[in-house]
Amino acid sequence: MSCLPFPLVAFILPSRLPSLWFIIMHTLLLTVSSFICVLASLPASVNAHGFMASPRPRGYNEISYAIDNLRNPTSTGNFCRGKSPDGAVTTINLSDNGNLAIKLALSIGAEHVGPCSLELWNSAGTKKVTLAENVPNCASDQGFKQKSPGASQQCPGLLPSGLVTDDMCLKDWNVNLPDLSGLDFDTGFLRWIWFGQHVSPAEYYENCADVNINYNGAGGSGEASQYEPTPTTTTAATSTTTTTTAAAVTTTTTKTTTKTTKTTSKKPTPTNNSRKHKRQRRKNRRHYCKRDYDESEIELLL
């Protein structure tokens, strides 16, 4: 609505009004006109909404149907906007005194003044490493300050993925990292915080993004890249089993027992029937009769 210039205000007043009434109406219309001019001249900073678009924040899928859940102001006590991990994880590369590229999605046609902070938390939310704190006007140099035409014409190729409102553009924020030698965890989440000072009191914004961390030590720079599962290296342990077959040698010792039979030789018995032999037999009988021999002994002698 355009401002009503003073001559026009005077012209539209009825000239037939008394001079006092003319002065009162003139003053009233002039005041209203001035107020309208002030309102028309105000920048559209009240729509300076924004969110961290990369690394991918929790609840990013709402961009196509409930985008205000991502970009509207929230309260300082609404940690991570009350959102839990949703399965989206991004790998970030960090190094001592390096830098990390963050992408912010910011409304067009508005100033984006105020400080930003970036925190890195472990997955349990019990340890915090401050990567950047109260960096002045991290989003103020966006460059897209006109409400029209839409974002697709003002920043082609720089629209957040899935955006349907055609009113936001992406902007890089390069974070200068501190010494991170005390970093002792490799999974967690980034927490982006912005105090929008385009209004008073300042509006509060924040988003959280779940991350895996590659810490490279001193030097270098890092970018957020879409998470890919870490390849699992499987080392096959080759087990060599040596089987020793013990040959059972059975030694059979055959004990040969020689039975010695004592043989008592007897006097050869004459086989002839000579007279001499007969006389000897008779003599032996007479001799044996004089002694008491057992039958076996006699039998041997005879």
C-alpha positions as MATLAB code, in Angstrom:
seq = 'MSCLPFPLVAFILPSRLPSLWFIIMHTLLLTVSSFICVLASLPASVNAHGFMASPRPRGYNEISYAIDNLRNPTSTGNFCRGKSPDGAVTTINLSDNGNLAIKLALSIGAEHVGPCSLELWNSAGTKKVTLAENVPNCASDQGFKQKSPGASQQCPGLLPSGLVTDDMCLKDWNVNLPDLSGLDFDTGFLRWIWFGQHVSPAEYYENCADVNINYNGAGGSGEASQYEPTPTTTTAATSTTTTTTAAAVTTTTTKTTTKTTKTTSKKPTPTNNSRKHKRQRRKNRRHYCKRDYDESEIELLL';
ca = [
       0.000    0.000    0.000;
       1.479    3.363   -1.008;
       1.759    6.369    1.321;
      -0.759    9.156    0.945;
       1.157   12.373    0.224;
       0.225   15.452    2.216;
      -1.371   17.425   -0.668;
      -3.589   14.450   -1.521;
      -4.693   14.156    2.088;
      -5.657   17.827    2.074;
      -7.435   17.461   -1.256;
      -9.699   14.602   -0.241;
     -11.011   16.417    2.802;
     -14.345   18.174    2.190;
     -13.731   21.869    1.789;
     -17.090   22.627    3.356;
     -15.974   21.402    6.793;
     -15.396   24.113    9.378;
     -11.816   25.077    9.772;
     -11.478   23.342   13.175;
     -12.839   20.085   11.884;
     -10.653   20.417    8.841;
      -7.578   20.719   10.984;
      -8.540   17.705   13.156;
      -9.282   15.441   10.210;
      -6.207   16.598    8.407;
      -4.004   15.737   11.378;
      -5.644   12.341   11.849;
      -5.279   11.311    8.240;
      -1.715   12.502    8.155;
      -0.882   10.365   11.204;
      -2.496    7.293    9.721;
      -0.739    7.867    6.435;
       2.615    8.154    8.139;
       2.019    4.946   10.088;
       1.141    3.100    6.901;
       4.297    4.383    5.263;
       6.396    3.111    8.162;
       4.819   -0.325    7.952;
       5.340   -0.480    4.211;
       8.982    0.412    4.572;
       9.751   -2.337    7.114;
      11.841   -5.213    5.697;
      10.269   -8.629    5.578;
      12.661   -9.781    8.303;
       9.936  -11.393   10.349;
      10.057  -14.270    7.867;
      13.796  -14.893    8.331;
      13.402  -18.568    9.068;
      16.099  -21.164    8.578;
      17.526  -24.549    9.460;
      20.649  -26.665    9.020;
      20.123  -28.642    5.810;
      23.437  -30.534    5.674;
      24.412  -32.652    7.492;
      20.882  -33.980    7.139;
      18.941  -33.009   10.288;
      16.518  -35.139   12.204;
      13.018  -34.950   10.759;
      14.171  -33.689    7.357;
      11.463  -35.711    5.612;
       8.941  -33.166    6.938;
      10.239  -30.593    4.444;
       7.603  -31.669    1.891;
       4.558  -31.543    4.155;
       5.368  -29.815    7.484;
       8.370  -27.601    6.807;
       7.611  -25.267    9.712;
       8.649  -28.077   12.062;
      12.156  -27.623   10.648;
      12.477  -23.876   10.165;
      10.217  -22.054   12.619;
      11.594  -20.537   15.826;
      11.631  -22.840   18.839;
      12.477  -22.517   22.525;
      15.911  -22.875   24.098;
      14.665  -25.736   26.244;
      13.470  -27.759   23.238;
      16.711  -29.673   22.807;
      17.107  -30.862   19.190;
      13.493  -29.734   18.693;
      12.538  -32.790   20.698;
      13.445  -35.077   17.799;
      15.075  -38.473   18.229;
      17.410  -40.143   15.693;
      15.464  -41.183   12.593;
      18.042  -43.438   10.925;
      19.717  -40.777    8.736;
      23.435  -40.610    9.538;
      26.071  -38.484    7.791;
      29.830  -38.988    7.893;
      31.856  -35.841    8.650;
      35.619  -35.369    8.388;
      37.241  -33.365   11.171;
      40.794  -32.207   11.740;
      42.584  -29.947   14.197;
      42.202  -26.280   13.189;
      40.627  -27.325    9.882;
      37.172  -26.385    8.650;
      33.793  -28.004    8.215;
      31.262  -26.991    5.543;
      27.702  -26.688    6.819;
      24.755  -25.916    4.517;
      21.998  -23.667    5.854;
      18.533  -23.331    4.331;
      17.344  -19.702    4.683;
      14.164  -17.914    3.693;
      14.407  -15.474    0.797;
      13.422  -11.821    1.171;
      14.718  -11.433    4.723;
      17.759  -10.372    6.703;
      19.473  -13.129    8.649;
      21.436  -11.405   11.383;
      22.533  -12.910   14.648;
      25.187  -15.316   15.975;
      25.477  -19.042   15.290;
      27.023  -21.865   17.297;
      27.852  -25.461   16.435;
      28.251  -28.244   18.976;
      29.323  -31.875   18.627;
      27.812  -34.329   21.116;
      28.405  -38.011   21.692;
      25.493  -40.338   20.958;
      24.440  -40.546   24.602;
      24.308  -36.750   24.911;
      26.730  -36.754   27.838;
      29.804  -35.169   26.209;
      29.963  -31.944   24.226;
      32.714  -30.438   22.078;
      32.118  -26.838   20.968;
      33.154  -26.450   17.323;
      32.020  -22.823   16.946;
      30.501  -20.391   19.432;
      28.576  -17.176   18.802;
      29.953  -16.622   15.300;
      28.464  -13.230   14.244;
      25.927  -13.223   11.416;
      26.682  -16.670   10.030;
      23.713  -16.311    7.639;
      23.577  -12.570    7.009;
      25.355  -12.594    3.637;
      22.861  -14.874    1.951;
      22.254  -12.426   -0.879;
      18.642  -13.414   -1.655;
      16.721  -10.576   -0.036;
      13.803  -10.227   -2.401;
      10.463  -11.851   -1.756;
       9.891  -12.356   -5.444;
      10.484  -14.018   -7.764;
      10.582  -17.404   -6.066;
      13.681  -19.217   -4.888;
      13.756  -21.405   -7.992;
      14.521  -18.231   -9.991;
      16.680  -16.414   -7.470;
      18.897  -19.367   -6.606;
      18.426  -22.101   -9.224;
      20.217  -25.260   -8.209;
      20.499  -24.102   -4.594;
      17.127  -25.189   -3.257;
      16.925  -27.661   -0.380;
      16.067  -31.148   -1.585;
      12.334  -31.841   -1.367;
      11.310  -28.186   -0.886;
       7.793  -27.464   -2.147;
       7.290  -23.872   -0.881;
       9.841  -22.292   -3.290;
      10.928  -19.764   -0.670;
      14.333  -20.944    0.643;
      17.882  -21.008   -0.689;
      20.965  -22.870    0.476;
      24.028  -21.090    1.840;
      27.411  -22.508    2.864;
      28.765  -21.763    6.323;
      32.422  -22.732    6.651;
      33.192  -23.426   10.280;
      36.766  -22.888   11.470;
      37.457  -25.791   13.780;
      39.469  -25.647   17.008;
      42.070  -28.140   18.242;
      40.202  -31.426   18.570;
      42.968  -33.563   20.057;
      40.765  -34.361   23.048;
      37.996  -35.843   20.901;
      37.344  -39.339   22.241;
      34.195  -40.514   20.421;
      33.427  -41.325   16.786;
      29.619  -41.278   16.686;
      27.233  -38.590   17.846;
      25.268  -35.593   16.570;
      25.822  -31.996   15.510;
      23.672  -29.298   17.107;
      23.283  -26.039   15.153;
      22.059  -22.983   17.084;
      21.114  -19.561   15.703;
      19.800  -16.501   17.512;
      17.898  -14.499   14.904;
      18.316  -10.855   15.890;
      16.223   -9.470   13.033;
      13.495   -8.993   15.651;
      13.478   -8.153   19.335;
      13.514  -10.217   21.388;
      15.685  -12.494   19.295;
      14.209  -15.690   17.868;
      15.847  -19.018   18.656;
      16.499  -21.757   16.080;
      18.227  -25.117   16.310;
      18.529  -28.475   14.542;
      20.421  -31.696   15.242;
      22.001  -34.097   12.761;
      23.327  -37.563   13.566;
      26.882  -38.159   12.373;
      29.767  -40.592   12.195;
      33.111  -38.905   12.760;
      36.360  -39.368   10.851;
      38.998  -37.572   12.890;
      42.113  -36.916   10.821;
      44.283  -35.208   13.424;
      46.201  -32.082   12.507;
      45.526  -30.081    9.334;
      43.116  -30.535    6.455;
      39.479  -29.698    5.945;
      36.269  -31.630    6.067;
      32.939  -31.847    4.317;
      29.769  -33.577    5.256;
      29.060  -36.512    2.994;
      26.107  -38.840    2.921;
      26.750  -41.724    5.218;
      27.698  -45.064    3.797;
      28.092  -48.069    6.052;
      31.683  -48.679    6.967;
      32.935  -51.693    5.033;
      33.473  -54.655    7.263;
      36.831  -56.325    6.712;
      36.732  -59.971    7.521;
      40.052  -61.676    8.083;
      39.861  -65.376    7.536;
      42.162  -67.097    9.944;
      43.699  -70.096    8.269;
      44.045  -72.777   10.791;
      46.557  -75.471    9.894;
      45.877  -78.611   11.756;
      48.652  -81.117   11.823;
      47.452  -84.521   12.728;
      50.113  -86.854   13.868;
      49.138  -90.475   13.663;
      51.017  -92.493   16.151;
      51.722  -95.914   14.743;
      51.115  -98.450   17.420;
      53.920 -100.959   17.145;
      53.003 -104.120   18.910;
      55.950 -106.256   19.796;
      54.977 -109.750   20.510;
      57.521 -111.552   22.491;
      57.156 -115.250   22.309;
      58.683 -116.903   25.250;
      59.913 -120.230   24.333;
      60.044 -122.520   27.208;
      62.265 -125.463   26.711;
      61.204 -128.317   28.846;
      64.057 -130.403   29.698;
      63.152 -133.914   30.455;
      65.618 -135.783   32.496;
      65.945 -139.171   31.067;
      67.468 -141.892   33.097;
      69.136 -144.394   30.921;
      68.916 -147.974   31.967;
      71.238 -150.709   31.106;
      70.536 -152.036   27.730;
      68.576 -155.180   27.908;
      70.179 -157.891   25.979;
      68.124 -158.943   23.146;
      69.694 -162.331   22.592;
      68.869 -165.493   24.455;
      72.421 -166.531   25.103;
      73.228 -168.658   28.038;
      75.291 -165.914   29.536;
      72.319 -163.692   29.485;
      70.071 -166.170   31.144;
      72.575 -166.780   33.888;
      72.773 -163.047   34.531;
      69.059 -162.777   34.835;
      68.847 -165.504   37.380;
      71.663 -163.918   39.314;
      69.842 -160.629   39.349;
      66.681 -162.196   40.630;
      68.496 -163.755   43.529;
      70.119 -160.441   44.318;
      66.887 -158.541   44.295;
      65.192 -160.896   46.491;
      67.606 -160.060   49.250;
      66.564 -156.341   49.203;
      63.272 -154.478   49.421;
      62.936 -152.619   46.130;
      59.816 -151.063   44.846;
      58.256 -152.559   41.867;
      59.140 -149.721   39.482;
      62.764 -149.892   40.342;
      62.795 -153.665   39.940;
      61.040 -153.333   36.645;
      63.715 -150.971   35.407;
      66.489 -153.215   36.557;
      64.983 -156.271   34.955;
];
